[in-house]
Amino acid sequence: FNGPDNEQGRMDFRKRLHSIACPTLVMGGDLDPILPIEFSEEIASRIQPDLVQFERFEGCGHGVIPDAPDAAIKVLRDFITAEEGGL
């Protein structure tokens, strides 16, 4: 993924996030060393407000499910359940 052509460094879809047309859950750990919480906040801010749900997990790193399994699974279940009811 981060090969000789710097694929990782060139991958930037921020300008296209506004075109997302489905409900989207963005989850981020506030201690994430790979994708800092500010990046997750920016991703969420570029998605239409009526389509995005942003969840910040305190004390979590990059893997919010392993770091806070009960809270993360609840957020996922609630998001999926809410969307199922809206169909």
DSSP file with accessible surface (Angstrom, degrees, kcal/mol):
  #  RESIDUE AA STRUCTURE BP1 BP2  ACC     N-H-->O    O-->H-N    N-H-->O    O-->H-N    TCO  KAPPA ALPHA  PHI   PSI    X-CA   Y-CA   Z-CA
    1    1 A F              0   0  157      0, 0.0     7,-0.6     0, 0.0     2,-0.5   0.000 360.0 360.0 360.0 -37.9    0.0    0.0    0.0
    2    2 A N        +     0   0   96      5,-0.2     4,-0.0     6,-0.1     0, 0.0  -0.502 360.0 152.0-108.7  63.8    2.9    2.4    0.7
    3    3 A G    >   -     0   0   31     -2,-0.5     3,-2.1     1,-0.1     5,-0.1   0.113  64.2 -67.5 -83.1-163.7    5.0    1.2   -2.2
    4    4 A P  T 3  S+     0   0  132      0, 0.0    -1,-0.1     0, 0.0    -2,-0.0   0.708 130.5  56.4 -64.8 -19.6    7.6    2.9   -4.3
    5    5 A D  T 3  S-     0   0  110      0, 0.0     5,-0.1     0, 0.0    -2,-0.1   0.243 110.8-119.0 -95.8  12.3    5.1    5.3   -5.9
    6    6 A N    <>  +     0   0   81     -3,-2.1     4,-1.5     1,-0.1     5,-0.2   0.899  47.2 170.1  54.3  47.3    3.9    6.6   -2.4
    7    7 A E  H  > S+     0   0   65      1,-0.2     4,-1.0     2,-0.2     3,-0.3   0.908  74.5  51.1 -54.9 -43.6    0.3    5.4   -2.9
    8    8 A Q  H >4 S+     0   0  103     -7,-0.6     3,-0.6     1,-0.2    -1,-0.2   0.920 109.0  50.1 -62.9 -42.4   -0.5    6.1    0.7
    9    9 A G  H 34 S+     0   0   52      1,-0.2    -1,-0.2     3,-0.0    -2,-0.2   0.752 113.4  46.2 -69.2 -23.9    0.8    9.6    0.5
   10   10 A R  H 3< S+     0   0  159     -4,-1.5     2,-0.8    -3,-0.3    -1,-0.2   0.570  85.2 102.8 -94.9 -10.5   -1.1   10.4   -2.6
   11   11 A M    <<  +     0   0  103     -4,-1.0     2,-0.3    -3,-0.6    -4,-0.0  -0.632  39.2 147.7 -80.4 109.2   -4.5    8.9   -1.5
   12   12 A D        +     0   0   87     -2,-0.8     3,-0.3     1,-0.1    -3,-0.0  -0.829  14.3 165.5-146.9 103.0   -6.7   11.9   -0.5
   13   13 A F    >>  +     0   0  135     -2,-0.3     3,-1.8     1,-0.2     4,-0.8   0.219  42.5 114.1-102.5  13.4  -10.4   11.6   -1.0
   14   14 A R  G >4 S+     0   0  100      1,-0.3     3,-1.0     2,-0.2     4,-0.4   0.872  73.0  56.7 -56.0 -38.8  -11.5   14.5    1.2
   15   15 A K  G 34 S+     0   0  178     -3,-0.3    -1,-0.3     1,-0.2     3,-0.2   0.703 109.5  47.2 -67.8 -16.9  -12.8   16.5   -1.8
   16   16 A R  G X4 S+     0   0  159     -3,-1.8     3,-1.9     1,-0.1    -1,-0.2   0.540  83.7  90.5-100.9  -7.6  -15.2   13.7   -2.7
   17   17 A L  G X< S+     0   0   28     -3,-1.0     3,-1.8    -4,-0.8    31,-0.3   0.822  76.8  66.6 -61.2 -30.1  -16.6   13.0    0.8
   18   18 A H  G 3  S+     0   0  114     -4,-0.4    -1,-0.3     1,-0.3    30,-0.2   0.734  92.1  64.0 -62.6 -19.3  -19.5   15.4    0.2
   19   19 A S  G <   +     0   0   56     -3,-1.9    -1,-0.3    28,-0.1    -2,-0.2   0.520  69.8 120.1 -86.5  -3.1  -20.8   13.1   -2.5
   20   20 A I    <   -     0   0   44     -3,-1.8    28,-0.3    -4,-0.2     4,-0.1  -0.431  40.8-174.7 -61.0 131.1  -21.5   10.3   -0.1
   21   21 A A        +     0   0   87     -2,-0.1    -1,-0.1     2,-0.1    -3,-0.0   0.149  52.8  68.6-120.2  18.7  -25.2    9.6   -0.4
   22   22 A C  S    S-     0   0   71     29,-0.0    29,-0.1     1,-0.0    -2,-0.0  -0.927  95.4 -78.1-133.9 159.4  -25.9    7.0    2.3
   23   23 A P        -     0   0   52      0, 0.0     2,-0.4     0, 0.0    29,-0.2  -0.326  53.1-165.0 -57.0 136.2  -25.8    7.0    6.1
   24   24 A T  E     -a   52   0A  29     27,-3.3    29,-2.3    -4,-0.1     2,-0.5  -0.993  15.4-154.0-134.5 130.6  -22.2    6.8    7.3
   25   25 A L  E     -a   53   0A  36     -2,-0.4     2,-0.5    27,-0.2    29,-0.2  -0.916  10.0-169.7-103.6 125.5  -20.7    6.0   10.7
   26   26 A V  E     -a   54   0A  16     27,-2.9    29,-2.8    -2,-0.5     2,-0.4  -0.976   7.0-176.6-115.4 120.6  -17.3    7.5   11.4
   27   27 A M  E     +a   55   0A  47     -2,-0.5     2,-0.4    27,-0.2    29,-0.2  -0.956   4.5 175.2-118.8 137.0  -15.6    6.1   14.6
   28   28 A G  E     -a   56   0A   3     27,-2.3    29,-3.1    -2,-0.4     2,-0.4  -1.000  26.7-134.0-143.9 143.0  -12.3    7.3   15.9
   29   29 A G  E >   -a   57   0A   1     -2,-0.4     3,-1.6    32,-0.3     8,-0.2  -0.792  16.9-139.4 -92.2 134.6  -10.1    6.7   18.9
   30   30 A D  T 3  S+     0   0   38     27,-2.5     7,-0.2    -2,-0.4    31,-0.2   0.625 104.0  47.8 -71.9  -8.2   -8.8    9.8   20.5
   31   31 A L  T 3  S+     0   0  111     29,-3.0    -1,-0.3    26,-0.3    31,-0.3   0.168  77.5 139.9-111.9  17.2   -5.4    8.1   21.0
   32   32 A D    <   -     0   0   12     -3,-1.6     5,-0.2    29,-0.4    29,-0.1  -0.456  31.1-172.9 -68.1 116.3   -5.1    6.8   17.5
   33   33 A P  S    S+     0   0  110      0, 0.0    -1,-0.2     0, 0.0    28,-0.0   0.653  83.7  47.8 -83.6 -13.5   -1.4    7.1   16.3
   34   34 A I  S    S+     0   0  116      1,-0.3    -2,-0.1     0, 0.0    27,-0.0   0.876 128.2  17.4 -92.0 -46.9   -2.2    6.0   12.8
   35   35 A L  S    S-     0   0   57     -6,-0.1    -1,-0.3     4,-0.0    -6,-0.2  -0.825  88.7-141.2-127.5  87.6   -5.3    8.2   12.0
   36   36 A P    >>  -     0   0   39      0, 0.0     3,-1.9     0, 0.0     4,-1.3  -0.119  23.7-110.8 -51.9 149.3   -5.4   11.0   14.6
   37   37 A I  H 3> S+     0   0    4      1,-0.3     4,-2.6    -8,-0.2     5,-0.2   0.819 117.1  64.4 -54.8 -32.1   -8.8   11.9   15.9
   38   38 A E  H 3> S+     0   0  116      1,-0.2     4,-2.1     2,-0.2    -1,-0.3   0.852 100.1  52.8 -61.6 -32.2   -8.6   15.3   14.1
   39   39 A F  H <> S+     0   0  106     -3,-1.9     4,-2.6     2,-0.2    -1,-0.2   0.916 109.1  48.1 -68.9 -42.7   -8.6   13.3   10.8
   40   40 A S  H  X S+     0   0    3     -4,-1.3     4,-2.6     1,-0.2    -2,-0.2   0.904 111.1  51.6 -63.6 -39.9  -11.7   11.4   11.7
   41   41 A E  H  X S+     0   0   72     -4,-2.6     4,-2.3     2,-0.2    -1,-0.2   0.905 110.3  48.8 -62.6 -40.7  -13.4   14.7   12.7
   42   42 A E  H  X S+     0   0   56     -4,-2.1     4,-1.1     2,-0.2    -2,-0.2   0.914 109.4  51.8 -66.8 -41.7  -12.4   16.2    9.4
   43   43 A I  H >< S+     0   0   53     -4,-2.6     3,-1.0     1,-0.2     4,-0.4   0.962 112.3  46.2 -56.7 -50.5  -13.8   13.1    7.5
   44   44 A A  H >< S+     0   0   10     -4,-2.6     3,-1.3     1,-0.2    -1,-0.2   0.887 108.1  56.8 -61.8 -37.1  -17.1   13.4    9.4
   45   45 A S  H 3< S+     0   0   90     -4,-2.3    -1,-0.2     1,-0.3    -2,-0.2   0.717 103.5  54.4 -69.4 -19.2  -17.3   17.2    8.8
   46   46 A R  T << S+     0   0   97     -4,-1.1     2,-0.3    -3,-1.0    -1,-0.3   0.458  93.0  84.1 -94.5  -2.2  -17.1   16.7    5.0
   47   47 A I  S <  S-     0   0    5     -3,-1.3   -29,-0.2    -4,-0.4     5,-0.2  -0.791 101.8 -85.4 -97.8 145.1  -20.0   14.3    4.8
   48   48 A Q    >>  -     0   0   78    -28,-0.3     3,-2.4    -2,-0.3     4,-0.9  -0.224  38.8-128.8 -51.2 129.6  -23.5   15.7    4.7
   49   49 A P  T 34 S+     0   0  119      0, 0.0     3,-0.4     0, 0.0    -1,-0.1   0.805 106.6  55.3 -55.8 -32.7  -24.6   16.4    8.3
   50   50 A D  T 34 S+     0   0  129      1,-0.2    -2,-0.1     3,-0.0     3,-0.0   0.574 112.7  43.7 -78.9  -4.3  -27.9   14.5    7.9
   51   51 A L  T <4 S+     0   0   34     -3,-2.4   -27,-3.3   -28,-0.1     2,-0.4   0.520 100.2  79.4-113.3  -8.9  -26.0   11.4    6.7
   52   52 A V  E  <  -a   24   0A  34     -4,-0.9     2,-0.4    -3,-0.4   -27,-0.2  -0.812  46.8-172.7-112.1 142.3  -23.1   11.2    9.2
   53   53 A Q  E     -a   25   0A  61    -29,-2.3   -27,-2.9    -2,-0.4     2,-0.5  -0.992  14.5-162.2-124.4 121.0  -22.8   10.0   12.7
   54   54 A F  E     -a   26   0A  63     -2,-0.4     2,-0.5   -29,-0.2   -27,-0.2  -0.904   5.8-172.6-107.3 130.3  -19.5   10.7   14.3
   55   55 A E  E     -a   27   0A  62    -29,-2.8   -27,-2.3    -2,-0.5     2,-0.5  -0.984   6.7-160.8-125.5 121.4  -18.4    8.7   17.5
   56   56 A R  E     -a   28   0A  99     -2,-0.5     2,-0.7   -29,-0.2   -27,-0.2  -0.879   8.4-152.6 -99.9 129.3  -15.3    9.6   19.4
   57   57 A F  E >   -a   29   0A  15    -29,-3.1   -27,-2.5    -2,-0.5     3,-1.2  -0.904  11.8-140.1-108.9 112.3  -13.9    6.9   21.7
   58   58 A E  T 3  S+     0   0  130     -2,-0.7     3,-0.1     1,-0.2   -29,-0.0  -0.461  83.6  11.7 -69.4 137.6  -12.0    8.2   24.6
   59   59 A G  T 3  S+     0   0   53      1,-0.2     2,-0.3    -2,-0.2    -1,-0.2   0.622 100.8 123.4  73.7  14.3   -8.8    6.3   25.6
   60   60 A C    <   -     0   0    3     -3,-1.2   -29,-3.0     1,-0.1   -28,-0.3  -0.832  44.3-157.4-111.8 150.4   -8.9    4.3   22.4
   61   61 A G        -     0   0   12     -2,-0.3   -29,-0.4     2,-0.3   -32,-0.3   0.150  58.6 -50.7 -96.2-143.9   -6.2    3.8   19.7
   62   62 A H  S    S+     0   0  101    -31,-0.3     2,-1.0     1,-0.2     3,-0.2   0.828 128.8  58.9 -68.2 -32.9   -6.7    2.8   16.1
   63   63 A G     >  +     0   0   29      1,-0.2     4,-2.2     2,-0.1    -2,-0.3  -0.744  60.2 172.3-100.0  88.1   -8.7   -0.3   16.9
   64   64 A V  H  > S+     0   0   14     -2,-1.0     4,-2.6     1,-0.2     8,-0.3   0.845  76.9  56.9 -67.0 -30.6  -11.7    1.0   18.8
   65   65 A I  H  4 S+     0   0   73      2,-0.2    -1,-0.2     1,-0.2     7,-0.2   0.963 112.0  39.4 -67.6 -48.0  -13.4   -2.4   18.8
   66   66 A P  H  4 S+     0   0  102      0, 0.0    -1,-0.2     0, 0.0    -2,-0.2   0.879 120.6  47.1 -66.2 -32.5  -10.5   -4.1   20.6
   67   67 A D  H  < S+     0   0   88     -4,-2.2    -2,-0.2     1,-0.2    -3,-0.2   0.821 134.7  10.2 -77.8 -33.5  -10.0   -1.1   22.8
   68   68 A A  S  X S+     0   0   25     -4,-2.6     4,-2.8    -5,-0.2     5,-0.3  -0.491  73.7 166.6-143.3  66.9  -13.6   -0.6   23.8
   69   69 A P  H  > S+     0   0   63      0, 0.0     4,-2.5     0, 0.0     5,-0.3   0.889  74.4  47.7 -58.9 -44.1  -15.6   -3.6   22.6
   70   70 A D  H  > S+     0   0  144      1,-0.2     4,-2.0     2,-0.2     5,-0.2   0.948 117.4  41.4 -64.2 -47.4  -18.8   -3.1   24.5
   71   71 A A  H  > S+     0   0   50      2,-0.2     4,-2.2     1,-0.2    -1,-0.2   0.926 117.0  47.9 -67.2 -43.4  -19.1    0.6   23.6
   72   72 A A  H  X S+     0   0    0     -4,-2.8     4,-2.5    -8,-0.3    -2,-0.2   0.927 112.2  48.2 -66.3 -43.5  -18.0    0.2   20.0
   73   73 A I  H  X S+     0   0   54     -4,-2.5     4,-3.1    -5,-0.3     5,-0.2   0.900 110.4  52.9 -65.0 -37.8  -20.4   -2.8   19.3
   74   74 A K  H  X S+     0   0  121     -4,-2.0     4,-2.9    -5,-0.3     5,-0.2   0.934 109.3  48.6 -62.3 -44.6  -23.3   -0.9   20.9
   75   75 A V  H  X S+     0   0   20     -4,-2.2     4,-2.5     2,-0.2    -2,-0.2   0.940 113.4  47.6 -60.4 -45.9  -22.6    2.1   18.5
   76   76 A L  H  X S+     0   0   49     -4,-2.5     4,-2.7     2,-0.2     5,-0.2   0.940 113.8  46.5 -61.0 -47.3  -22.4   -0.3   15.5
   77   77 A R  H  X S+     0   0  170     -4,-3.1     4,-2.9     1,-0.2     5,-0.2   0.922 113.3  48.7 -62.1 -44.8  -25.6   -2.1   16.5
   78   78 A D  H  X S+     0   0   77     -4,-2.9     4,-2.4    -5,-0.2    -1,-0.2   0.906 112.3  49.2 -63.2 -39.9  -27.5    1.1   17.2
   79   79 A F  H  X S+     0   0   28     -4,-2.5     4,-2.1    -5,-0.2    -2,-0.2   0.947 114.7  43.6 -64.1 -48.1  -26.4    2.6   13.9
   80   80 A I  H  X S+     0   0   87     -4,-2.7     4,-2.5     1,-0.2    -2,-0.2   0.932 114.6  49.7 -64.8 -43.3  -27.4   -0.5   11.9
   81   81 A T  H  X S+     0   0   86     -4,-2.9     4,-2.0    -5,-0.2    -1,-0.2   0.917 110.4  50.1 -63.1 -42.9  -30.7   -0.8   13.8
   82   82 A A  H  X S+     0   0   62     -4,-2.4     4,-1.0    -5,-0.2    -1,-0.2   0.911 112.5  47.7 -62.1 -41.4  -31.6    2.9   13.2
   83   83 A E  H  < S+     0   0   70     -4,-2.1     4,-0.4     1,-0.2     3,-0.3   0.870 108.1  54.4 -71.1 -34.8  -30.8    2.5    9.5
   84   84 A E  H >< S+     0   0  125     -4,-2.5     3,-1.1     1,-0.2    -1,-0.2   0.911 107.7  51.0 -63.8 -38.9  -32.9   -0.7    9.2
   85   85 A G  H 3< S+     0   0   70     -4,-2.0    -1,-0.2     1,-0.2    -2,-0.2   0.751 106.3  56.1 -69.4 -22.5  -35.9    1.1   10.7
   86   86 A G  T 3<        0   0   64     -4,-1.0    -1,-0.2    -3,-0.3    -2,-0.2   0.481 360.0 360.0 -88.6  -3.0  -35.4    4.0    8.2
   87   87 A L    <         0   0  182     -3,-1.1    -3,-0.0    -4,-0.4    -4,-0.0  -0.424 360.0 360.0 -80.9 360.0  -35.7    1.8    5.1
